[in-house]
Amino acid sequence: MGYRNLMLEKDGSVGIIRVNRPEVRNVFNWETWMEFEEALKELHQDPELRTGIVTGTGDEAFIAGADLHMLKVRTPGMAMEASKKANEILLFMESMEEVMIAAINGWALGGGCEIALACDLRIASERARIGQTEVRVGIMPGYGGNVRLTRLIGYGRAKEMIFTGKILHAEEAEKIGLVNRVVPHERLMEEAMTLAQEIARGPAAIHIAKKAMFQVNQLPFLEALRRDSELYGDVYRTEDFKEGVSAFLEKRKPVFKNK
């Protein structure tokens, strides 16, 4: 489909979703949320794409939060339904087999931070600034930030960020585990693409591992271990398992087909 607020590009086996509203720091209005959902589905349904990158157009912002004009007219009921729908979209991104990488090129605030949190990996430009800033306008994170941020960096740090609306510099975000790494601004997409391509060349086991980590995180400890064992068994049904073992024994590089 055609998109007004973002672009979906394909580079080999990597799909790149670029939020394309630089004139408003790439903030999300509801139309952008709907397009984001469609772009994720299009990426997922393309058999050639094995990994994805989410980033923002321009040098200033990744996604600088929500369109406040949209929030101003929301009733409590509208807010709850919007939260449920956004959570549905982000849960889809978390659960789909393609590994998703946030390439944070600038401001990642509010909902932008929440979208980055729902990605599997986060690479930040040295210029990136990240925060759950909702309290600054009298609300709280509504798209999973209260849950994902806590699980990623722990209760103490998450509460401080959410209660104060503090914005972190990239280096501080890396120090507390909010992002995987910080890179020079001009090399951000190069680094993100290198990582995405490395993962894309890997076996089907990577997709099963993502599935395992997503599913077991929802379960009690013993049940999680049982489910993890079941999915581990699934790896042995793949062609890539046979190829990987054979290649190792034959002292050659494996050729994985994601099957």
TITI-106736 format. One record per residue (C-alpha): residue in three letters; x, z, y. Coordinates in pm, whole numbers, padded with zeros to 5 digits, always signed. Layout:
BEGIN
ALAXZY
...
END
This chain:
BEGIN
MET+00000+00000+00000
GLY+00096-00027+00365
TYR+00197+00293+00546
ARG+00163+00376+00915
ASN+00346+00707+00927
LEU+00616+00673+00666
MET+00816+00416+00471
LEU+00880+00390+00099
GLU+01206+00209+00025
LYS+01365+00130-00310
ASP+01739+00124-00371
GLY+01803+00052-00736
SER+01656+00340-00933
VAL+01610+00560-00625
GLY+01293+00574-00415
ILE+01333+00687-00052
ILE+01037+00827+00142
ARG+01111+00828+00516
VAL+00870+01005+00747
ASN+00848+00764+01039
ARG+00710+00950+01341
PRO+01033+01012+01537
GLU+00849+01013+01871
VAL+00686+01345+01766
ARG+00979+01480+01559
ASN+00813+01353+01239
VAL+00541+01617+01245
PHE+00270+01579+00982
ASN-00087+01504+01080
TRP-00347+01476+00804
GLU-00309+01098+00777
THR+00062+01151+00708
TRP-00020+01403+00432
MET-00247+01146+00266
GLU+00019+00877+00294
PHE+00278+01117+00155
GLU+00057+01173-00149
GLU+00020+00797-00203
ALA+00394+00738-00163
LEU+00471+01006-00422
LYS+00225+00848-00664
GLU+00372+00502-00601
LEU+00723+00632-00663
HIS+00612+00809-00980
GLN+00429+00505-01116
ASP+00722+00266-01063
PRO+00907+00246-01397
GLU+01229+00144-01223
LEU+01250+00460-01012
ARG+01404+00771-01166
THR+01484+00986-00863
GLY+01354+01019-00508
ILE+01471+01125-00162
VAL+01253+01260+00119
THR+01397+01238+00471
GLY+01299+01178+00831
THR+01355+00881+01057
GLY+01598+00935+01342
ASP+01869+01191+01408
GLU+01654+01474+01544
ALA+01405+01582+01279
PHE+01337+01594+00908
ILE+00978+01715+00954
ALA+00926+01948+01249
GLY+00607+02102+01116
ALA+00239+02022+01163
ASP+00056+01843+01442
LEU-00076+02136+01649
HIS-00364+01922+01782
MET-00483+01905+01420
LEU-00451+02281+01371
LYS-00630+02367+01695
VAL-00967+02237+01574
ARG-00956+02387+01224
THR-01213+02641+01114
PRO-01117+02903+00853
GLY-01291+02696+00587
MET-01112+02378+00695
ALA-00780+02561+00691
MET-00836+02685+00336
GLU-00929+02338+00211
ALA-00629+02182+00385
SER-00402+02442+00225
LYS-00547+02369-00119
LYS-00499+01993-00076
ALA-00143+02024+00055
ASN-00060+02255-00234
GLU-00203+01999-00475
ILE+00026+01732-00327
LEU+00336+01950-00338
LEU+00257+02066-00692
PHE+00239+01701-00793
MET+00585+01643-00647
GLU+00720+01951-00828
SER+00566+01854-01160
MET+00638+01480-01169
GLU+00939+01394-01381
GLU+01143+01224-01109
VAL+01397+01457-00947
MET+01323+01481-00574
ILE+01594+01549-00315
ALA+01526+01660+00044
ALA+01783+01504+00280
ILE+01734+01734+00578
ASN+01857+01541+00880
GLY+01739+01772+01157
TRP+01451+02010+01231
ALA+01271+02129+00914
LEU+01014+02371+01048
GLY+00686+02510+00919
GLY+00531+02255+00685
GLY+00855+02059+00695
CYS+01037+02355+00546
GLU+00761+02387+00286
ILE+00799+02023+00184
ALA+01174+02071+00149
LEU+01114+02383-00063
ALA+00896+02182-00302
CYS+01176+01932-00360
ASP+01411+01998-00651
LEU+01730+01987-00442
ARG+01807+02016-00071
ILE+02103+01859+00108
ALA+02133+01941+00477
SER+02308+01771+00765
GLU+02530+02003+00965
ARG+02276+01950+01244
ALA+01982+02073+01035
ARG+01775+02366+01155
ILE+01535+02523+00906
GLY+01260+02779+00950
GLN+00912+02901+00861
THR+00806+02922+01222
GLU+00428+02952+01181
VAL+00408+03305+01331
ARG+00522+03159+01663
VAL+00178+02995+01694
GLY-00019+03280+01538
ILE-00052+03162+01178
MET+00146+03197+00855
PRO+00288+02944+00607
GLY-00009+02770+00447
TYR+00146+02519+00210
GLY+00327+02738-00041
GLY+00604+02872+00180
ASN+00515+03236+00113
VAL+00560+03169-00258
ARG+00844+02917-00283
LEU+01068+03069-00016
THR+01041+03412-00177
ARG+01129+03274-00520
LEU+01420+03075-00384
ILE+01598+03326-00160
GLY+01439+03663-00251
TYR+01182+03889-00089
GLY+01400+04045+00180
ARG+01535+03726+00331
ALA+01204+03541+00293
LYS+01012+03818+00466
GLU+01257+03821+00755
MET+01228+03445+00801
ILE+00848+03444+00779
PHE+00781+03759+00981
THR+01015+03660+01267
GLY+00988+03280+01261
LYS+01367+03272+01267
ILE+01531+02929+01258
LEU+01847+02906+01049
HIS+02146+02684+01114
ALA+02246+02469+00818
GLU+02547+02683+00728
GLU+02339+03001+00715
ALA+02076+02825+00503
GLU+02348+02725+00257
LYS+02489+03078+00251
ILE+02157+03228+00135
GLY+02080+02950-00112
LEU+01808+02781+00088
VAL+01996+02450+00068
ASN+02232+02331-00202
ARG+02498+02200+00033
VAL+02572+02104+00393
VAL+02741+01774+00475
PRO+02854+01593+00792
HIS+02552+01441+00966
GLU+02673+01083+00940
ARG+02725+01119+00563
LEU+02390+01280+00480
MET+02218+00979+00324
GLU+02538+00869+00151
GLU+02569+01211-00012
ALA+02200+01222-00102
MET+02214+00873-00252
THR+02527+00954-00452
LEU+02357+01257-00603
ALA+02030+01070-00665
GLN+02213+00784-00837
GLU+02417+01024-01050
ILE+02098+01192-01172
ALA+01924+00856-01220
ARG+02201+00744-01457
GLY+02144+01050-01674
PRO+01938+01081-01991
ALA+01568+01149-02042
ALA+01671+01510-02101
ILE+01697+01556-01721
HIS+01327+01481-01680
ILE+01241+01713-01968
ALA+01459+01985-01813
LYS+01269+01950-01484
LYS+00942+01976-01675
ALA+01069+02285-01857
MET+01182+02461-01541
PHE+00853+02387-01366
GLN+00636+02502-01657
VAL+00825+02811-01767
ASN+00829+02942-01411
GLN+00453+02988-01442
LEU+00470+03192-01766
PRO+00557+03547-01877
PHE+00912+03583-02010
LEU+00853+03561-02387
GLU+00598+03283-02354
ALA+00839+03098-02124
LEU+01112+03115-02389
ARG+00875+02977-02652
ARG+00768+02688-02427
ASP+01133+02617-02342
SER+01214+02592-02714
GLU+00928+02345-02765
LEU+01054+02122-02487
TYR+01409+02152-02615
GLY+01281+02005-02941
ASP+01130+01715-02747
VAL+01477+01617-02626
TYR+01576+01540-02987
ARG+01296+01281-03006
THR+01453+01069-02731
GLU+01666+00760-02779
ASP+01903+00897-02515
PHE+01982+01195-02738
LYS+02093+00964-03018
GLU+02290+00748-02776
GLY+02458+01047-02612
VAL+02578+01200-02938
SER+02687+00864-03079
ALA+02879+00778-02763
PHE+03058+01112-02765
LEU+03162+01075-03130
GLU+03269+00714-03070
LYS+03467+00815-02758
ARG+03281+00583-02520
LYS+03056+00626-02219
PRO+02686+00656-02306
VAL+02435+00403-02181
PHE+02115+00596-02117
LYS+01778+00421-02085
ASN+01556+00716-01995
LYS+01377+00685-02329
END
